[in-house]
Amino acid sequence: MNNSTDPNFEKALQTSLNSMPETMVPKRDLWRGIDQAITKKQQDSEVHKPIWNVLGAVGTAVALALFVVSYFSSWSEHQLGVTEPVKLMANNFAKDKKALLASFGSQPIVVSNLEQQLSELAEAELSVTEALEKDPNNPALIRMLANIYKQQLVLIQKAHQNPINQI
């Protein structure tokens, strides 16, 4: 039979609990021993610092120094103008445009105001590029520039396509 459900057990437990004092005082002074143990640990840790703690601190300092140096060197590059991905995108566009124009060779241009439209897109490209020099990591400006490049390529392609081939 389980003792916790026995009514006599419950009464005996309650009587034992009621007879116990509300507070207990240790037979000897424990605080002095606790204080000595804490003081001894502090003294031991000050005297015997493991080499790994020292090496860890040195490694952290070196890593932090490298991070700071690399951050400020890249920061100065970014402050001078457009970021590398934007430059790469511009270079890819120039290559794509050159290849597209070369593929059409001497085909006639079927769009009458091609130069005007390309000029307007070039102005837009210049405006966005100038804005990117001030805010090089702005994703909206980067998307706008990519869209302008795409529009220029589509315009060149449409300008050289024969209207009969478009059907």
Backbone bond lengths (Angstrom), bond angles and torsions (degrees), N, CA, C in turn:
res aa  C-N    CA-C-N  psi(-1)  N-CA   C-N-CA  omega(-1)  CA-C   N-CA-C  phi
1 M - - - 1.453 - - 1.531 108.95 -
2 N 1.295 115.45 143.37 1.463 121.90 -178.00 1.525 109.42 -78.10
3 N 1.351 117.35 127.47 1.457 121.81 -177.39 1.518 113.02 -68.97
4 S 1.303 117.99 -26.42 1.459 119.92 -176.14 1.520 112.76 -70.98
5 T 1.357 118.37 -17.98 1.467 120.08 178.85 1.529 111.64 -101.58
6 D 1.313 118.63 -6.57 1.464 123.02 178.88 1.528 108.59 -73.38
7 P 1.359 118.18 125.09 1.467 119.91 -179.20 1.531 112.42 -64.04
8 N 1.309 117.85 -32.17 1.468 119.80 178.55 1.532 110.25 -67.47
9 F 1.308 116.32 -38.80 1.471 120.16 177.22 1.514 110.35 -62.17
10 E 1.317 116.77 -43.77 1.464 121.02 179.95 1.534 110.52 -60.70
11 K 1.349 116.85 -43.03 1.468 120.45 -179.90 1.525 110.51 -65.58
12 A 1.344 116.22 -41.42 1.456 119.88 -179.52 1.520 110.97 -66.12
13 L 1.297 116.32 -40.26 1.473 120.67 178.51 1.514 109.93 -63.98
14 Q 1.318 117.45 -45.52 1.462 121.30 -179.21 1.525 110.42 -63.64
15 T 1.326 117.38 -39.64 1.462 121.23 179.37 1.520 109.90 -65.21
16 S 1.324 116.90 -42.16 1.475 120.41 178.83 1.517 110.85 -63.71
17 L 1.295 116.60 -41.70 1.469 120.35 179.38 1.522 111.38 -65.60
18 N 1.304 116.77 -40.29 1.469 120.41 -179.44 1.525 110.95 -68.99
19 S 1.314 117.94 -30.25 1.461 120.15 -178.13 1.534 112.22 -80.21
20 M 1.298 117.74 -13.07 1.470 120.52 179.59 1.524 109.84 -75.86
21 P 1.337 116.45 146.88 1.471 118.18 177.35 1.532 110.22 -70.71
22 E 1.330 115.50 153.54 1.468 120.95 -178.41 1.525 111.74 -68.04
23 T 1.308 117.92 -34.12 1.456 122.50 177.72 1.514 108.91 -128.22
24 M 1.323 113.93 155.21 1.470 118.90 177.97 1.517 108.41 -123.23
25 V 1.308 115.50 138.87 1.442 121.87 176.90 1.523 106.44 -110.37
26 P 1.338 117.36 127.44 1.464 118.09 179.69 1.535 111.24 -63.02
27 K 1.328 115.45 153.24 1.456 120.94 -178.31 1.519 111.84 -67.80
28 R 1.335 117.37 -22.91 1.458 120.16 177.90 1.530 108.60 -137.53
29 D 1.333 116.63 169.40 1.464 121.83 -178.04 1.528 109.63 -77.24
30 L 1.317 116.54 108.35 1.466 121.12 -178.35 1.531 112.20 -85.08
31 W 1.304 118.16 -25.39 1.460 121.00 -176.22 1.524 111.78 -61.83
32 R 1.312 117.00 -35.22 1.458 119.98 179.55 1.531 109.83 -63.47
33 G 1.323 118.27 -41.96 1.465 122.00 178.59 1.525 112.14 -67.63
34 I 1.347 116.16 -39.22 1.464 120.15 178.04 1.520 110.02 -64.61
35 D 1.339 116.18 -44.31 1.451 121.33 179.12 1.525 111.41 -61.36
36 Q 1.324 116.56 -42.49 1.466 120.34 179.15 1.531 111.09 -64.88
37 A 1.341 116.61 -39.67 1.468 119.98 -179.78 1.528 110.81 -65.73
38 I 1.323 117.65 -41.88 1.465 120.98 179.01 1.516 110.49 -65.45
39 T 1.312 117.27 -45.25 1.470 121.80 -179.73 1.519 110.38 -61.77
40 K 1.350 116.96 -42.34 1.467 120.79 179.85 1.526 110.92 -63.80
41 K 1.339 118.05 -40.88 1.470 120.93 178.61 1.521 110.98 -63.64
42 Q 1.337 116.35 -41.23 1.465 119.83 179.27 1.521 110.78 -64.26
43 Q 1.313 117.30 -42.12 1.462 120.90 179.97 1.524 110.25 -66.50
44 D 1.330 117.09 -41.71 1.461 120.74 179.03 1.529 110.99 -63.50
45 S 1.323 116.86 -40.76 1.459 118.79 -178.42 1.524 111.63 -70.46
46 E 1.325 117.75 -30.26 1.454 120.30 178.12 1.530 111.10 -73.47
47 V 1.324 117.07 -34.48 1.453 121.28 -176.91 1.523 111.06 -82.14
48 H 1.312 118.25 -41.94 1.458 122.81 -172.63 1.522 111.82 -111.64
49 K 1.297 118.02 65.45 1.462 120.84 176.20 1.517 107.88 -75.56
50 P 1.327 117.10 123.71 1.467 119.07 -179.88 1.530 111.03 -63.48
51 I 1.307 115.11 148.70 1.466 121.48 -179.32 1.523 110.15 -62.27
52 W 1.341 116.85 -28.47 1.472 119.77 -178.18 1.521 111.29 -65.77
53 N 1.329 116.89 -34.68 1.465 119.12 177.37 1.527 110.60 -63.92
54 V 1.320 115.60 -43.19 1.463 120.22 -179.74 1.529 109.94 -65.86
55 L 1.341 116.44 -46.31 1.465 119.61 179.14 1.525 111.59 -63.60
56 G 1.323 117.00 -37.88 1.458 120.48 177.77 1.523 111.52 -62.99
57 A 1.320 115.90 -41.93 1.465 120.30 179.16 1.529 110.71 -65.32
58 V 1.329 116.93 -42.14 1.468 120.62 178.87 1.531 110.02 -65.34
59 G 1.328 116.55 -43.57 1.471 120.27 178.72 1.512 112.02 -61.66
60 T 1.314 116.84 -41.91 1.462 121.05 178.27 1.523 110.81 -63.61
61 A 1.316 116.66 -42.08 1.467 120.38 179.76 1.530 110.55 -63.65
62 V 1.342 116.59 -42.35 1.468 120.22 179.63 1.531 110.23 -64.73
63 A 1.340 116.87 -44.17 1.466 120.55 179.81 1.527 110.54 -62.15
64 L 1.321 116.65 -42.56 1.457 120.56 178.70 1.527 111.04 -63.24
65 A 1.312 116.74 -41.56 1.471 120.26 179.24 1.528 110.53 -63.75
66 L 1.333 117.34 -43.29 1.463 120.30 178.17 1.521 111.34 -62.93
67 F 1.321 116.45 -40.97 1.463 120.08 178.49 1.525 110.93 -61.75
68 V 1.322 116.52 -46.44 1.468 120.37 -178.48 1.526 110.44 -62.43
69 V 1.330 117.16 -43.58 1.464 120.81 -179.98 1.528 110.00 -63.62
70 S 1.330 117.91 -46.11 1.469 119.93 -178.60 1.528 110.96 -67.17
71 Y 1.328 117.03 -36.07 1.470 119.90 179.30 1.518 110.56 -63.78
72 F 1.326 116.78 -48.45 1.456 118.69 -176.89 1.519 112.55 -71.59
73 S 1.315 118.16 -29.42 1.466 118.59 177.11 1.524 109.96 -71.13
74 S 1.336 117.74 -40.39 1.469 119.18 177.70 1.522 110.52 -73.60
75 W 1.334 117.51 -31.68 1.449 121.00 179.05 1.527 110.71 -62.02
76 S 1.321 116.47 -42.03 1.465 119.30 -178.88 1.521 110.46 -67.42
77 E 1.332 117.63 -34.93 1.465 119.84 177.07 1.518 110.54 -65.77
78 H 1.326 116.82 -40.94 1.460 120.14 -178.64 1.521 111.40 -70.36
79 Q 1.309 117.09 -29.10 1.450 119.34 179.24 1.526 111.80 -72.36
80 L 1.314 117.41 -19.96 1.456 120.26 -177.94 1.521 112.49 -80.89
81 G 1.308 118.77 -15.52 1.453 118.56 179.76 1.500 113.04 167.50
82 V 1.312 114.18 -148.90 1.442 122.65 -172.60 1.529 110.48 -72.90
83 T 1.314 116.40 146.75 1.461 121.33 -178.63 1.522 111.39 -71.68
84 E 1.306 114.64 164.48 1.469 121.14 -178.20 1.531 113.02 -59.05
85 P 1.334 120.30 -44.30 1.468 118.68 179.16 1.529 113.08 -59.42
86 V 1.332 116.59 -36.36 1.471 119.47 178.88 1.524 109.74 -69.04
87 K 1.343 117.14 -40.32 1.463 120.15 177.16 1.523 110.30 -63.25
88 L 1.311 116.35 -40.95 1.461 121.12 178.46 1.526 110.50 -63.52
89 M 1.321 116.73 -41.76 1.460 120.83 178.52 1.534 109.97 -63.00
90 A 1.324 117.38 -41.54 1.466 120.94 179.13 1.524 111.21 -65.16
91 N 1.328 116.73 -41.48 1.468 120.35 178.19 1.521 111.29 -64.25
92 N 1.338 116.57 -42.05 1.467 120.03 177.78 1.526 111.26 -63.26
93 F 1.328 116.34 -39.28 1.463 119.47 178.28 1.530 110.54 -63.33
94 A 1.323 116.08 -44.64 1.468 119.36 -179.43 1.530 110.49 -60.67
95 K 1.322 117.00 -41.85 1.471 120.68 178.13 1.523 110.97 -65.22
96 D 1.342 116.52 -44.02 1.464 120.28 -179.87 1.529 111.17 -63.71
97 K 1.326 116.11 -41.07 1.460 120.85 179.95 1.527 110.25 -64.15
98 K 1.318 116.22 -44.67 1.464 120.86 179.62 1.525 110.59 -62.67
99 A 1.330 116.75 -43.39 1.467 120.76 179.49 1.527 110.95 -65.99
100 L 1.315 117.13 -38.83 1.464 121.18 179.77 1.523 110.56 -65.60
101 L 1.324 116.13 -45.87 1.471 119.51 179.09 1.525 110.66 -64.18
102 A 1.319 116.82 -37.36 1.464 120.16 178.97 1.536 110.90 -67.39
103 S 1.330 116.63 -34.55 1.466 119.24 -178.79 1.534 111.67 -68.60
104 F 1.319 117.09 -28.80 1.461 119.69 179.04 1.519 111.96 -83.55
105 G 1.315 115.94 -20.36 1.463 120.32 176.06 1.520 111.46 55.58
106 S 1.320 115.06 -121.16 1.467 119.84 -176.55 1.521 112.24 -103.64
107 Q 1.328 117.65 22.58 1.473 119.59 177.29 1.524 109.02 -62.23
108 P 1.298 116.02 144.05 1.471 118.46 -179.52 1.537 111.61 -69.95
109 I 1.312 113.80 150.54 1.467 120.07 178.10 1.517 107.50 -87.59
110 V 1.335 116.78 126.64 1.463 120.66 -176.59 1.523 112.78 -98.40
111 V 1.323 118.74 -5.17 1.457 122.32 177.01 1.527 107.03 -100.39
112 S 1.332 115.71 126.37 1.461 119.12 -173.81 1.524 113.20 -74.08
113 N 1.296 119.25 -34.63 1.470 120.79 -176.04 1.526 112.00 -108.42
114 L 1.316 116.55 39.11 1.466 121.65 -178.74 1.527 111.35 -60.02
115 E 1.319 116.89 -46.72 1.473 119.99 -177.75 1.525 111.16 -61.59
116 Q 1.328 117.57 -39.74 1.465 120.81 179.74 1.531 110.40 -65.66
117 Q 1.326 116.83 -44.50 1.464 120.57 -180.00 1.537 111.30 -65.35
118 L 1.329 116.41 -42.15 1.464 119.69 177.41 1.531 111.18 -64.99
119 S 1.322 116.45 -36.23 1.455 120.99 178.12 1.535 110.73 -64.59
120 E 1.322 116.68 -42.52 1.467 120.51 178.45 1.533 110.82 -64.01
121 L 1.330 115.92 -41.42 1.462 119.24 178.29 1.529 110.87 -67.33
122 A 1.331 117.78 -34.87 1.461 121.18 177.95 1.530 110.44 -66.24
123 E 1.337 116.64 -37.98 1.466 120.48 176.95 1.531 110.09 -64.92
124 A 1.328 115.40 -42.42 1.462 119.38 178.34 1.529 110.13 -63.40
125 E 1.334 116.24 -40.94 1.469 121.02 177.90 1.522 110.36 -60.19
126 L 1.323 116.85 -44.27 1.457 121.29 179.81 1.533 110.98 -63.11
127 S 1.325 117.30 -43.36 1.466 120.88 179.36 1.527 111.72 -61.73
128 V 1.329 115.84 -45.04 1.466 119.31 -179.40 1.523 110.38 -67.72
129 T 1.328 117.35 -38.86 1.469 120.75 178.68 1.527 110.37 -63.01
130 E 1.332 117.52 -41.33 1.468 120.84 177.14 1.527 110.75 -63.07
131 A 1.337 116.16 -40.60 1.463 119.66 178.48 1.529 110.44 -65.94
132 L 1.336 116.73 -36.16 1.466 120.53 178.30 1.522 112.10 -68.44
133 E 1.316 117.79 -27.20 1.463 119.76 176.43 1.522 110.59 -67.04
134 K 1.328 116.73 -30.60 1.462 120.84 178.34 1.528 111.33 -83.74
135 D 1.340 116.71 -32.53 1.469 121.76 -178.73 1.523 108.18 -135.66
136 P 1.337 117.59 77.21 1.464 121.11 -169.28 1.528 115.66 -67.20
137 N 1.310 118.32 -18.24 1.461 119.56 -177.07 1.526 112.80 -108.57
138 N 1.313 116.98 22.16 1.462 121.00 -179.20 1.531 109.18 -79.80
139 P 1.338 118.07 111.87 1.457 120.32 -175.76 1.535 113.19 -65.33
140 A 1.326 117.42 -32.09 1.465 119.82 179.28 1.535 110.59 -65.92
141 L 1.330 116.60 -41.32 1.465 119.84 178.50 1.524 111.20 -67.17
142 I 1.321 116.79 -38.03 1.467 120.49 178.95 1.526 109.82 -64.26
143 R 1.344 116.92 -42.38 1.480 120.10 177.72 1.528 110.65 -64.71
144 M 1.333 116.60 -39.69 1.469 119.82 178.51 1.527 110.60 -61.11
145 L 1.333 116.85 -44.16 1.456 120.48 -179.66 1.525 110.65 -64.16
146 A 1.320 116.77 -42.27 1.471 120.04 177.75 1.528 110.68 -61.97
147 N 1.323 116.90 -38.51 1.466 121.25 178.65 1.522 111.13 -66.72
148 I 1.321 117.11 -39.26 1.476 120.65 177.93 1.526 109.93 -63.38
149 Y 1.326 116.74 -44.24 1.473 120.12 177.40 1.523 110.91 -59.61
150 K 1.320 115.53 -43.71 1.468 120.30 -179.77 1.530 110.32 -63.23
151 Q 1.335 116.87 -43.68 1.469 120.77 179.43 1.525 110.74 -61.25
152 Q 1.327 117.88 -39.67 1.463 120.44 179.26 1.523 110.65 -63.51
153 L 1.327 117.05 -43.50 1.459 120.05 -179.76 1.534 111.15 -65.80
154 V 1.322 117.11 -41.80 1.472 120.80 178.57 1.522 110.12 -64.32
155 L 1.314 117.17 -41.20 1.469 121.31 179.15 1.532 110.87 -62.57
156 I 1.313 117.49 -44.76 1.472 120.87 178.60 1.523 109.96 -62.33
157 Q 1.323 115.43 -41.08 1.466 119.25 -179.23 1.531 110.83 -65.41
158 K 1.317 116.98 -44.85 1.468 120.48 179.77 1.522 111.62 -67.19
159 A 1.330 116.34 -33.36 1.461 119.95 -177.63 1.525 111.73 -67.58
160 H 1.310 117.53 -26.14 1.455 120.92 -177.25 1.529 113.38 -102.19
161 Q 1.326 117.23 -3.72 1.459 119.13 -179.53 1.529 110.53 -82.22
162 N 1.274 113.90 141.47 1.461 120.18 176.00 1.531 107.03 -73.66
163 P 1.332 118.32 132.38 1.475 120.78 -179.03 1.520 112.82 -56.73
164 I 1.321 117.54 -27.75 1.452 120.28 -179.94 1.526 109.80 -69.31
165 N 1.344 117.87 -34.94 1.460 121.94 179.75 1.524 112.28 -71.71
166 Q 1.319 118.83 -18.33 1.447 122.23 -178.30 1.513 112.20 -77.12
167 I 1.302 117.42 -17.82 1.478 121.45 -178.36 1.445 109.97 -78.46
